[in-house]
Amino acid sequence: MTKSFNPPGRTMQRRDFLKAAGATVAVAALPAAVRAAEPVKVLLWSWVPDLQLEVDQFNAAHPGIKVELVNAGQGNPEYQAVRAGLKAGSGLPDVVQIEYQLMETFRQVDAFADIGQYANAHKGEFPPGLWAQVSKGDVVNGMPQDFGPMAMLYHKDIFDKYGITPPTTWAEYAEAGKKIHAADPNVFITDAPFGANADWVLGLLWPMGWKPVSRDGDKLVININDKIAKGFAAYWQDLINAGVVETKPGFNNEWYTGLDSGRYATWLAAGWGPLFLTSVAKTSVGKWRAADLPQWDKSKFATGAWGGSALAVMKTTQHLPEAAEVAIWLNTDPAPTKLYTTKQNFFPCTNALLSSPEWAGAKPEFFGGQEVNKVFAKSAAAVSTFEWSPFQDFLYQSMADEFGASIGGKGTLSDAFDRIQDAVVTYAKDQGFTVA
């Protein structure tokens, strides 16, 4: 989600360059009869800015298919329209943009087609943890479009001033925070927006192996306040109590100024973060660098993700091969996938782009000439599989509400996990799920 670029939260999008390639892409998956007939119309719903550019590339490369692009609303408004169409049995697109955290929610109502017969050939073109966002075994419901693997952006000037090297573990991160804040009470190791960005919290819990809601046959296992959550809560509660982090909402002018001025020495950010930061931090050019996300276990490098979406194919489509080709081509062909990184400023999804000299080897002045993209590409490869809840929107809302309550004085973060557990168990049962 961005400004041309909507700020993150639930829907994070990105964008500035068009190289109209005479894209010659194989359509071998499509029957010859389809290609010979009148163009098949495929309706695509997406809120991505300027996506018509990539759609035009597709249409030029596929004379047998005509994609019609409609913006049905960004995030929730679009999802509401999809739900209404499912209920009415009409008015649905063939292909729809869906954030990863909502994929499982729509699977519960059998909303998506299985495009595995067309898509599985492309499985190796994406990082494993990302491919798992759109697939379950050989069943594939969509194709990854953008992604948010996490790493750490930091003020090199502040670290240098206090003789700190980028922390490789969370213990070192806490030490660095306490050292910096002791030397200058106006500087904090980071802002931790527990009450505002539940997806940021999840991105940090993800590499710890947290499984808040999982399946056991036809039952749900809900372990939100497990040992992992309690350890995570204790760690951040210690930093909050020590006063070395702030807990203010992000993505407002005060927060932008805090990053730019050095009030916050680090930002635990997603792959779209570096470009976003350059758009809001204007006086700290050259002072920033990127480093790996700190680790709980140094013997096994693991990261999480914050944000991202896919193009999914609806089960109601009357044109499955063509709809599948739209989702696949727009997210695998070199022309549109490269354009995403420059026009929409998406973080790339394909291994080809993640390892390309042009993208991975870029040396932006803002980051002192560091090849910052390589840090996030390493993170993308280390994002593990995560099992989303069938009601992730409710889980996120409960997290934001209860973490916000704890930040406001209602108990600790550990207490918040207990309250979230109770709320989600009650909700799941009310929705008709059997809870183990």
DRENDO-1510 file (C-alpha; in Angstrom, 1 decimal, always signed):
<recs>
REC; n; res; u; v; w
REC; 1; MET; +0.0; +0.0; +0.0 .
REC; 2; THR; +1.7; +4.0; -0.9 .
REC; 3; LYS; +1.3; +7.8; -1.8 .
REC; 4; SER; +1.6; +7.3; -5.3 .
REC; 5; PHE; +2.4; +4.9; -2.8 .
REC; 6; ASN; -0.5; +4.7; -0.3 .
REC; 7; PRO; +1.0; +4.2; +3.2 .
REC; 8; PRO; +0.9; +0.6; +4.4 .
REC; 9; GLY; -1.6; -0.9; +6.7 .
REC; 10; ARG; -3.9; -3.3; +5.0 .
REC; 11; THR; -3.2; -2.5; +1.4 .
REC; 12; MET; +0.2; -1.5; +0.3 .
REC; 13; GLN; +0.9; -0.6; -3.3 .
REC; 14; ARG; +3.8; +1.0; -5.3 .
REC; 15; ARG; +5.3; +2.7; -9.2 .
REC; 16; ASP; +8.0; +5.3; -12.9 .
REC; 17; PHE; +9.1; +3.9; -16.1 .
REC; 18; LEU; +7.6; +2.2; -19.1 .
REC; 19; LYS; +9.5; +0.2; -21.6 .
REC; 20; ALA; +7.0; -1.1; -24.1 .
REC; 21; ALA; +8.4; -4.4; -25.0 .
REC; 22; GLY; +7.3; -6.2; -28.0 .
REC; 23; ALA; +6.5; -9.0; -25.6 .
REC; 24; THR; +6.5; -12.3; -27.3 .
REC; 25; VAL; +5.2; -14.6; -24.7 .
REC; 26; ALA; +4.2; -18.2; -25.2 .
REC; 27; VAL; +0.5; -19.0; -24.9 .
REC; 28; ALA; +1.0; -22.7; -25.4 .
REC; 29; ALA; -1.2; -23.4; -22.5 .
REC; 30; LEU; -4.2; -22.1; -24.4 .
REC; 31; PRO; -6.0; -24.3; -26.9 .
REC; 32; ALA; -5.4; -23.3; -30.6 .
REC; 33; ALA; -9.1; -22.8; -31.1 .
REC; 34; VAL; -9.2; -20.1; -28.4 .
REC; 35; ARG; -6.4; -18.2; -30.1 .
REC; 36; ALA; -8.1; -18.4; -33.5 .
REC; 37; ALA; -11.5; -17.1; -32.3 .
REC; 38; GLU; -12.7; -13.6; -31.6 .
REC; 39; PRO; -10.8; -12.1; -28.6 .
REC; 40; VAL; -12.1; -13.4; -25.3 .
REC; 41; LYS; -12.9; -10.7; -22.8 .
REC; 42; VAL; -11.4; -11.1; -19.4 .
REC; 43; LEU; -12.5; -8.7; -16.6 .
REC; 44; LEU; -9.7; -7.8; -14.1 .
REC; 45; TRP; -10.4; -5.9; -10.9 .
REC; 46; SER; -7.4; -4.2; -9.4 .
REC; 47; TRP; -6.6; -1.0; -7.5 .
REC; 48; VAL; -2.9; -0.8; -8.6 .
REC; 49; PRO; -2.2; +2.7; -9.9 .
REC; 50; ASP; -1.4; +2.8; -13.6 .
REC; 51; LEU; -1.9; -0.9; -14.1 .
REC; 52; GLN; -3.4; -0.1; -17.5 .
REC; 53; LEU; +0.2; +0.1; -18.7 .
REC; 54; GLU; +0.8; -3.5; -18.0 .
REC; 55; VAL; -2.6; -4.5; -19.2 .
REC; 56; ASP; -1.8; -2.8; -22.5 .
REC; 57; GLN; +1.3; -4.9; -22.7 .
REC; 58; PHE; -0.7; -8.0; -22.2 .
REC; 59; ASN; -3.3; -7.1; -24.8 .
REC; 60; ALA; -0.6; -6.3; -27.4 .
REC; 61; ALA; +1.0; -9.7; -26.8 .
REC; 62; HIS; -2.3; -11.6; -26.8 .
REC; 63; PRO; -4.5; -10.8; -29.7 .
REC; 64; GLY; -6.9; -13.6; -28.7 .
REC; 65; ILE; -7.6; -12.1; -25.3 .
REC; 66; LYS; -8.9; -8.6; -24.4 .
REC; 67; VAL; -8.4; -7.6; -20.7 .
REC; 68; GLU; -10.8; -5.0; -19.3 .
REC; 69; LEU; -9.4; -3.3; -16.2 .
REC; 70; VAL; -11.8; -2.0; -13.5 .
REC; 71; ASN; -10.9; -0.4; -10.2 .
REC; 72; ALA; -13.6; -1.7; -7.9 .
REC; 73; GLY; -12.1; +0.0; -4.8 .
REC; 74; GLN; -8.8; -0.3; -2.9 .
REC; 75; GLY; -8.8; -3.2; -0.4 .
REC; 76; ASN; -12.0; -3.5; +1.7 .
REC; 77; PRO; -14.3; -1.8; -0.8 .
REC; 78; GLU; -13.2; -4.3; -3.5 .
REC; 79; TYR; -13.6; -7.2; -1.1 .
REC; 80; GLN; -17.1; -6.1; -0.2 .
REC; 81; ALA; -18.0; -6.0; -3.9 .
REC; 82; VAL; -16.5; -9.5; -4.3 .
REC; 83; ARG; -18.6; -10.8; -1.4 .
REC; 84; ALA; -21.7; -9.1; -2.8 .
REC; 85; GLY; -21.1; -10.8; -6.2 .
REC; 86; LEU; -20.6; -14.2; -4.5 .
REC; 87; LYS; -23.8; -13.8; -2.7 .
REC; 88; ALA; -25.7; -12.7; -5.8 .
REC; 89; GLY; -24.1; -15.2; -8.1 .
REC; 90; SER; -23.3; -12.5; -10.6 .
REC; 91; GLY; -21.3; -9.4; -11.2 .
REC; 92; LEU; -17.9; -10.9; -10.5 .
REC; 93; PRO; -14.6; -10.4; -12.4 .
REC; 94; ASP; -12.5; -13.2; -13.9 .
REC; 95; VAL; -9.4; -12.1; -12.1 .
REC; 96; VAL; -9.1; -10.1; -8.9 .
REC; 97; GLN; -6.4; -8.5; -6.8 .
REC; 98; ILE; -6.4; -10.0; -3.3 .
REC; 99; GLU; -4.0; -9.4; -0.5 .
REC; 100; TYR; -2.3; -12.6; +0.8 .
REC; 101; GLN; -3.9; -12.3; +4.2 .
REC; 102; LEU; -7.4; -12.5; +2.7 .
REC; 103; MET; -6.7; -15.5; +0.4 .
REC; 104; GLU; -7.8; -18.0; +3.0 .
REC; 105; THR; -10.9; -16.0; +3.9 .
REC; 106; PHE; -12.1; -16.3; +0.3 .
REC; 107; ARG; -11.1; -19.9; +0.1 .
REC; 108; GLN; -13.6; -20.6; +2.8 .
REC; 109; VAL; -16.4; -19.7; +0.5 .
REC; 110; ASP; -14.9; -21.5; -2.5 .
REC; 111; ALA; -14.3; -18.3; -4.3 .
REC; 112; PHE; -11.2; -19.2; -6.3 .
REC; 113; ALA; -10.5; -21.5; -9.3 .
REC; 114; ASP; -7.6; -23.9; -9.3 .
REC; 115; ILE; -5.2; -22.8; -12.0 .
REC; 116; GLY; -2.5; -25.3; -11.0 .
REC; 117; GLN; -2.6; -27.0; -14.4 .
REC; 118; TYR; -1.3; -23.7; -15.9 .
REC; 119; ALA; +0.6; -22.2; -13.0 .
REC; 120; ASN; +2.6; -24.9; -11.4 .
REC; 121; ALA; +5.1; -24.8; -14.2 .
REC; 122; HIS; +6.1; -21.4; -12.8 .
REC; 123; LYS; +6.5; -22.5; -9.2 .
REC; 124; GLY; +10.3; -22.3; -9.3 .
REC; 125; GLU; +10.3; -18.7; -10.5 .
REC; 126; PHE; +9.3; -17.5; -7.1 .
REC; 127; PRO; +10.8; -17.7; -3.6 .
REC; 128; PRO; +9.2; -20.8; -1.8 .
REC; 129; GLY; +7.6; -18.8; +1.0 .
REC; 130; LEU; +6.0; -16.4; -1.5 .
REC; 131; TRP; +4.7; -19.2; -3.7 .
REC; 132; ALA; +3.1; -20.7; -0.6 .
REC; 133; GLN; +1.0; -17.6; -0.3 .
REC; 134; VAL; -1.0; -18.5; -3.4 .
REC; 135; SER; -0.9; -22.3; -3.3 .
REC; 136; LYS; -1.8; -25.4; -1.2 .
REC; 137; GLY; +0.1; -28.3; -2.6 .
REC; 138; ASP; -0.6; -28.5; -6.3 .
REC; 139; VAL; -3.7; -26.3; -6.0 .
REC; 140; VAL; -2.9; -22.8; -7.1 .
REC; 141; ASN; -5.4; -19.9; -6.8 .
REC; 142; GLY; -3.5; -17.0; -8.0 .
REC; 143; MET; -0.1; -15.5; -8.9 .
REC; 144; PRO; +2.1; -13.3; -6.6 .
REC; 145; GLN; +2.2; -9.6; -7.7 .
REC; 146; ASP; +4.0; -7.8; -4.9 .
REC; 147; PHE; +5.7; -8.7; -1.6 .
REC; 148; GLY; +7.0; -7.2; +1.6 .
REC; 149; PRO; +9.9; -9.3; +3.0 .
REC; 150; MET; +11.3; -7.6; +6.2 .
REC; 151; ALA; +14.7; -6.2; +7.0 .
REC; 152; MET; +16.1; -3.4; +9.1 .
REC; 153; LEU; +16.7; +0.2; +7.8 .
REC; 154; TYR; +19.0; +2.2; +10.1 .
REC; 155; HIS; +20.6; +5.6; +10.6 .
REC; 156; LYS; +24.3; +4.9; +10.0 .
REC; 157; ASP; +25.2; +8.3; +11.4 .
REC; 158; ILE; +23.6; +7.4; +14.8 .
REC; 159; PHE; +25.2; +3.9; +14.9 .
REC; 160; ASP; +28.6; +5.3; +14.0 .
REC; 161; LYS; +28.3; +8.1; +16.7 .
REC; 162; TYR; +27.8; +5.5; +19.4 .
REC; 163; GLY; +30.1; +2.8; +18.0 .
REC; 164; ILE; +27.3; +0.4; +17.2 .
REC; 165; THR; +27.4; -2.2; +14.5 .
REC; 166; PRO; +24.2; -3.4; +13.0 .
REC; 167; PRO; +22.7; -5.9; +15.5 .
REC; 168; THR; +22.4; -9.4; +14.2 .
REC; 169; THR; +20.3; -10.7; +17.1 .
REC; 170; TRP; +17.4; -9.3; +19.0 .
REC; 171; ALA; +19.5; -9.3; +22.2 .
REC; 172; GLU; +22.0; -7.1; +20.4 .
REC; 173; TYR; +19.2; -4.9; +19.1 .
REC; 174; ALA; +17.9; -4.3; +22.7 .
REC; 175; GLU; +21.4; -3.5; +23.8 .
REC; 176; ALA; +21.9; -1.0; +21.0 .
REC; 177; GLY; +18.6; +0.6; +21.9 .
REC; 178; LYS; +19.5; +1.0; +25.6 .
REC; 179; LYS; +22.9; +2.4; +24.8 .
REC; 180; ILE; +21.6; +5.0; +22.3 .
REC; 181; HIS; +18.8; +6.1; +24.6 .
REC; 182; ALA; +21.0; +6.4; +27.6 .
REC; 183; ALA; +23.4; +8.7; +25.6 .
REC; 184; ASP; +20.5; +10.7; +24.2 .
REC; 185; PRO; +17.0; +10.5; +25.7 .
REC; 186; ASN; +15.5; +12.0; +22.6 .
REC; 187; VAL; +16.6; +9.1; +20.4 .
REC; 188; PHE; +14.8; +5.8; +20.3 .
REC; 189; ILE; +15.9; +2.6; +18.7 .
REC; 190; THR; +12.6; +2.5; +16.8 .
REC; 191; ASP; +8.9; +3.2; +16.9 .
REC; 192; ALA; +6.8; +0.1; +17.6 .
REC; 193; PRO; +3.2; +0.8; +16.4 .
REC; 194; PHE; +1.6; -2.1; +18.3 .
REC; 195; GLY; -1.8; -0.4; +18.3 .
REC; 196; ALA; -1.8; +0.7; +14.7 .
REC; 197; ASN; -0.1; -1.9; +12.5 .
REC; 198; ALA; -1.1; -5.5; +13.4 .
REC; 199; ASP; +0.4; -6.6; +10.1 .
REC; 200; TRP; +3.8; -5.2; +11.2 .
REC; 201; VAL; +3.5; -7.1; +14.5 .
REC; 202; LEU; +2.7; -10.3; +12.6 .
REC; 203; GLY; +5.7; -9.7; +10.3 .
REC; 204; LEU; +8.0; -9.9; +13.3 .
REC; 205; LEU; +6.2; -12.9; +14.9 .
REC; 206; TRP; +6.2; -14.8; +11.6 .
REC; 207; PRO; +9.9; -15.8; +11.6 .
REC; 208; MET; +9.6; -17.1; +15.2 .
REC; 209; GLY; +7.2; -19.8; +13.9 .
REC; 210; TRP; +4.1; -18.4; +15.4 .
REC; 211; LYS; +1.0; -20.2; +14.4 .
REC; 212; PRO; -2.0; -18.3; +15.8 .
REC; 213; VAL; -4.7; -20.2; +13.9 .
REC; 214; SER; -4.1; -23.5; +12.1 .
REC; 215; ARG; -6.0; -26.5; +10.8 .
REC; 216; ASP; -6.3; -29.9; +12.4 .
REC; 217; GLY; -8.6; -31.8; +10.0 .
REC; 218; ASP; -11.9; -30.0; +10.1 .
REC; 219; LYS; -11.1; -28.2; +13.3 .
REC; 220; LEU; -9.3; -24.9; +14.1 .
REC; 221; VAL; -6.4; -24.9; +16.5 .
REC; 222; ILE; -6.1; -21.4; +18.1 .
REC; 223; ASN; -2.8; -20.7; +19.9 .
REC; 224; ILE; -2.5; -17.0; +19.8 .
REC; 225; ASN; -1.1; -16.6; +23.4 .
REC; 226; ASP; +1.4; -19.5; +23.1 .
REC; 227; LYS; +5.0; -19.6; +24.3 .
REC; 228; ILE; +6.2; -17.8; +21.2 .
REC; 229; ALA; +3.8; -14.9; +21.7 .
REC; 230; LYS; +4.6; -14.7; +25.4 .
REC; 231; GLY; +8.3; -14.5; +24.7 .
REC; 232; PHE; +7.8; -11.9; +22.0 .
REC; 233; ALA; +5.6; -9.8; +24.3 .
REC; 234; ALA; +8.1; -10.0; +27.2 .
REC; 235; TYR; +10.9; -8.8; +24.8 .
REC; 236; TRP; +9.0; -5.7; +23.6 .
REC; 237; GLN; +7.5; -5.0; +27.0 .
REC; 238; ASP; +11.0; -4.7; +28.4 .
REC; 239; LEU; +12.0; -2.2; +25.7 .
REC; 240; ILE; +8.8; -0.2; +26.3 .
REC; 241; ASN; +9.3; -0.2; +30.0 .
REC; 242; ALA; +12.9; +0.9; +29.6 .
REC; 243; GLY; +11.7; +3.8; +27.4 .
REC; 244; VAL; +14.0; +2.9; +24.5 .
REC; 245; VAL; +11.2; +2.5; +22.0 .
REC; 246; GLU; +8.1; +4.7; +21.3 .
REC; 247; THR; +4.7; +3.2; +20.5 .
REC; 248; LYS; +3.1; +5.9; +18.4 .
REC; 249; PRO; +1.0; +5.3; +15.3 .
REC; 250; GLY; +3.1; +5.4; +12.1 .
REC; 251; PHE; +2.6; +6.9; +8.7 .
REC; 252; ASN; +1.8; +10.5; +9.7 .
REC; 253; ASN; +3.9; +13.7; +9.6 .
REC; 254; GLU; +5.2; +13.2; +13.1 .
REC; 255; TRP; +6.5; +9.8; +12.3 .
REC; 256; TYR; +8.0; +10.8; +9.0 .
REC; 257; THR; +9.9; +13.6; +10.8 .
REC; 258; GLY; +11.0; +11.2; +13.5 .
REC; 259; LEU; +12.6; +9.0; +10.9 .
REC; 260; ASP; +14.1; +11.9; +9.0 .
REC; 261; SER; +15.5; +13.7; +12.0 .
REC; 262; GLY; +17.0; +10.6; +13.7 .
REC; 263; ARG; +14.5; +10.4; +16.5 .
REC; 264; TYR; +14.2; +6.8; +15.4 .
REC; 265; ALA; +17.5; +5.1; +14.8 .
REC; 266; THR; +15.9; +2.1; +12.9 .
REC; 267; TRP; +12.8; +1.2; +11.0 .
REC; 268; LEU; +11.9; -2.5; +10.9 .
REC; 269; ALA; +10.6; -2.3; +7.4 .
REC; 270; ALA; +9.2; -4.3; +4.4 .
REC; 271; GLY; +10.7; -4.6; +1.0 .
REC; 272; TRP; +8.7; -1.6; -0.2 .
REC; 273; GLY; +10.2; +0.4; +2.7 .
REC; 274; PRO; +13.4; +1.8; +1.0 .
REC; 275; LEU; +11.5; +3.5; -1.8 .
REC; 276; PHE; +8.8; +4.7; +0.6 .
REC; 277; LEU; +11.4; +6.1; +3.0 .
REC; 278; THR; +13.0; +8.1; +0.1 .
REC; 279; SER; +9.7; +9.8; -0.5 .
REC; 280; VAL; +9.2; +11.0; +3.1 .
REC; 281; ALA; +12.7; +11.5; +4.5 .
REC; 282; LYS; +14.2; +14.5; +2.7 .
REC; 283; THR; +17.1; +15.7; +5.0 .
REC; 284; SER; +18.7; +12.4; +5.8 .
REC; 285; VAL; +19.8; +11.4; +2.3 .
REC; 286; GLY; +22.9; +9.3; +2.5 .
REC; 287; LYS; +22.6; +8.6; +6.2 .
REC; 288; TRP; +20.5; +5.4; +5.9 .
REC; 289; ARG; +21.6; +1.8; +5.3 .
REC; 290; ALA; +19.9; -1.6; +5.3 .
REC; 291; ALA; +20.8; -4.7; +7.3 .
REC; 292; ASP; +19.3; -8.1; +7.9 .
REC; 293; LEU; +16.4; -8.4; +10.3 .
REC; 294; PRO; +17.8; -9.3; +13.7 .
REC; 295; GLN; +17.5; -13.0; +14.5 .
REC; 296; TRP; +16.2; -15.0; +17.5 .
REC; 297; ASP; +18.3; -18.0; +16.5 .
REC; 298; LYS; +21.6; -17.1; +14.7 .
REC; 299; SER; +21.9; -20.7; +13.4 .
REC; 300; LYS; +18.9; -20.3; +11.1 .
REC; 301; PHE; +18.2; -17.2; +9.2 .
REC; 302; ALA; +14.5; -16.5; +9.0 .
REC; 303; THR; +12.3; -13.5; +8.1 .
REC; 304; GLY; +8.7; -12.6; +7.8 .
REC; 305; ALA; +6.6; -10.4; +5.5 .
REC; 306; TRP; +4.5; -7.3; +5.7 .
REC; 307; GLY; +2.2; -6.6; +2.9 .
REC; 308; GLY; +1.7; -7.9; -0.7 .
REC; 309; SER; -1.0; -9.2; -2.9 .
REC; 310; ALA; -1.8; -11.6; -5.7 .
REC; 311; LEU; -3.9; -11.8; -8.9 .
REC; 312; ALA; -6.4; -14.6; -8.2 .
REC; 313; VAL; -8.7; -16.3; -10.6 .
REC; 314; MET; -12.4; -16.5; -9.6 .
REC; 315; LYS; -14.1; -19.9; -9.7 .
REC; 316; THR; -17.1; -18.3; -11.5 .
REC; 317; THR; -15.0; -17.4; -14.6 .
REC; 318; GLN; -16.3; -18.7; -17.8 .
REC; 319; HIS; -12.8; -18.4; -19.4 .
REC; 320; LEU; -10.5; -20.3; -17.1 .
REC; 321; PRO; -7.5; -20.8; -19.5 .
REC; 322; GLU; -7.6; -17.1; -20.5 .
REC; 323; ALA; -8.1; -15.8; -17.0 .
REC; 324; ALA; -5.2; -18.0; -15.8 .
REC; 325; GLU; -3.0; -16.6; -18.7 .
REC; 326; VAL; -3.8; -13.1; -17.5 .
REC; 327; ALA; -2.8; -13.8; -13.9 .
REC; 328; ILE; +0.3; -15.7; -14.9 .
REC; 329; TRP; +1.6; -13.5; -17.7 .
REC; 330; LEU; +1.2; -10.3; -15.8 .
REC; 331; ASN; +3.3; -11.7; -13.0 .
REC; 332; THR; +6.0; -13.7; -14.7 .
REC; 333; ASP; +6.7; -12.0; -18.0 .
REC; 334; PRO; +9.9; -9.8; -17.9 .
REC; 335; ALA; +8.1; -6.7; -19.4 .
REC; 336; PRO; +5.3; -6.2; -16.8 .
REC; 337; THR; +7.3; -7.5; -13.9 .
REC; 338; LYS; +10.1; -5.1; -14.5 .
REC; 339; LEU; +7.6; -2.2; -15.1 .
REC; 340; TYR; +6.0; -2.9; -11.6 .
REC; 341; THR; +9.4; -2.1; -10.0 .
REC; 342; THR; +9.7; +1.2; -11.7 .
REC; 343; LYS; +6.2; +2.5; -12.4 .
REC; 344; GLN; +4.4; +1.2; -9.4 .
REC; 345; ASN; +7.5; +0.8; -7.2 .
REC; 346; PHE; +6.5; -2.8; -6.2 .
REC; 347; PHE; +9.0; -5.0; -4.5 .
REC; 348; PRO; +9.7; -7.7; -7.1 .
REC; 349; CYS; +8.4; -11.3; -6.7 .
REC; 350; THR; +10.3; -13.2; -9.3 .
REC; 351; ASN; +13.7; -14.8; -8.7 .
REC; 352; ALA; +14.8; -13.4; -12.0 .
REC; 353; LEU; +14.3; -9.8; -10.9 .
REC; 354; LEU; +15.4; -10.4; -7.3 .
REC; 355; SER; +18.8; -11.5; -8.7 .
REC; 356; SER; +19.1; -9.2; -11.7 .
REC; 357; PRO; +22.1; -6.9; -11.8 .
REC; 358; GLU; +20.0; -3.9; -12.7 .
REC; 359; TRP; +17.7; -4.2; -9.7 .
REC; 360; ALA; +19.7; -6.0; -7.1 .
REC; 361; GLY; +22.9; -4.0; -8.0 .
REC; 362; ALA; +21.3; -0.6; -7.8 .
REC; 363; LYS; +23.2; +1.8; -5.6 .
REC; 364; PRO; +20.9; +4.6; -4.5 .
REC; 365; GLU; +22.4; +7.8; -3.1 .
REC; 366; PHE; +19.8; +7.8; -0.4 .
REC; 367; PHE; +21.4; +4.7; +1.1 .
REC; 368; GLY; +25.0; +5.9; +0.6 .
REC; 369; GLY; +25.5; +3.8; -2.5 .
REC; 370; GLN; +24.7; +0.6; -0.7 .
REC; 371; GLU; +23.1; -2.2; -2.7 .
REC; 372; VAL; +20.2; -2.1; -0.4 .
REC; 373; ASN; +18.0; -4.3; -2.6 .
REC; 374; LYS; +20.2; -7.2; -2.1 .
REC; 375; VAL; +19.4; -7.1; +1.7 .
REC; 376; PHE; +15.7; -7.4; +1.0 .
REC; 377; ALA; +16.2; -10.0; -1.7 .
REC; 378; LYS; +18.0; -12.2; +0.9 .
REC; 379; SER; +15.1; -11.7; +3.2 .
REC; 380; ALA; +12.6; -12.7; +0.4 .
REC; 381; ALA; +14.4; -16.0; +0.1 .
REC; 382; ALA; +14.1; -16.6; +3.8 .
REC; 383; VAL; +10.4; -15.9; +4.3 .
REC; 384; SER; +8.9; -19.1; +5.6 .
REC; 385; THR; +5.4; -20.5; +5.0 .
REC; 386; PHE; +2.7; -18.9; +7.1 .
REC; 387; GLU; -0.8; -20.2; +7.6 .
REC; 388; TRP; -3.4; -17.4; +7.5 .
REC; 389; SER; -6.5; -17.4; +9.5 .
REC; 390; PRO; -9.8; -17.9; +7.7 .
REC; 391; PHE; -10.8; -14.6; +9.4 .
REC; 392; GLN; -7.6; -12.7; +9.3 .
REC; 393; ASP; -9.3; -9.3; +9.2 .
REC; 394; PHE; -10.9; -10.0; +12.6 .
REC; 395; LEU; -7.7; -11.3; +14.0 .
REC; 396; TYR; -5.9; -8.1; +12.8 .
REC; 397; GLN; -8.6; -5.9; +14.3 .
REC; 398; SER; -8.4; -7.7; +17.6 .
REC; 399; MET; -4.6; -7.4; +17.7 .
REC; 400; ALA; -4.8; -3.6; +17.0 .
REC; 401; ASP; -7.6; -3.1; +19.6 .
REC; 402; GLU; -5.9; -5.1; +22.4 .
REC; 403; PHE; -2.3; -4.1; +21.8 .
REC; 404; GLY; -3.6; -0.5; +21.6 .
REC; 405; ALA; -5.4; -1.0; +25.0 .
REC; 406; SER; -2.2; -2.4; +26.6 .
REC; 407; ILE; -0.2; +0.5; +25.2 .
REC; 408; GLY; -2.8; +2.8; +26.7 .
REC; 409; GLY; -2.4; +1.2; +30.2 .
REC; 410; LYS; -4.7; -1.8; +30.2 .
REC; 411; GLY; -2.2; -4.5; +31.3 .
REC; 412; THR; +0.8; -5.6; +29.3 .
REC; 413; LEU; +1.4; -6.9; +25.8 .
REC; 414; SER; +1.3; -10.4; +27.3 .
REC; 415; ASP; -2.2; -9.6; +28.7 .
REC; 416; ALA; -3.2; -8.4; +25.2 .
REC; 417; PHE; -2.3; -11.8; +23.7 .
REC; 418; ASP; -4.6; -13.4; +26.3 .
REC; 419; ARG; -7.5; -11.1; +25.4 .
REC; 420; ILE; -7.0; -11.7; +21.7 .
REC; 421; GLN; -7.0; -15.4; +22.2 .
REC; 422; ASP; -10.4; -15.2; +24.0 .
REC; 423; ALA; -11.9; -12.9; +21.4 .
REC; 424; VAL; -10.8; -15.0; +18.5 .
REC; 425; VAL; -12.0; -18.3; +20.0 .
REC; 426; THR; -15.4; -16.7; +20.7 .
REC; 427; TYR; -15.6; -15.3; +17.2 .
REC; 428; ALA; -14.5; -18.6; +15.5 .
REC; 429; LYS; -17.2; -20.5; +17.4 .
REC; 430; ASP; -19.8; -17.8; +16.5 .
REC; 431; GLN; -18.9; -18.3; +12.9 .
REC; 432; GLY; -19.5; -22.0; +13.1 .
REC; 433; PHE; -16.0; -23.3; +13.3 .
REC; 434; THR; -15.1; -26.2; +15.5 .
REC; 435; VAL; -12.2; -25.2; +17.8 .
REC; 436; ALA; -9.9; -27.9; +19.0 .
</recs>
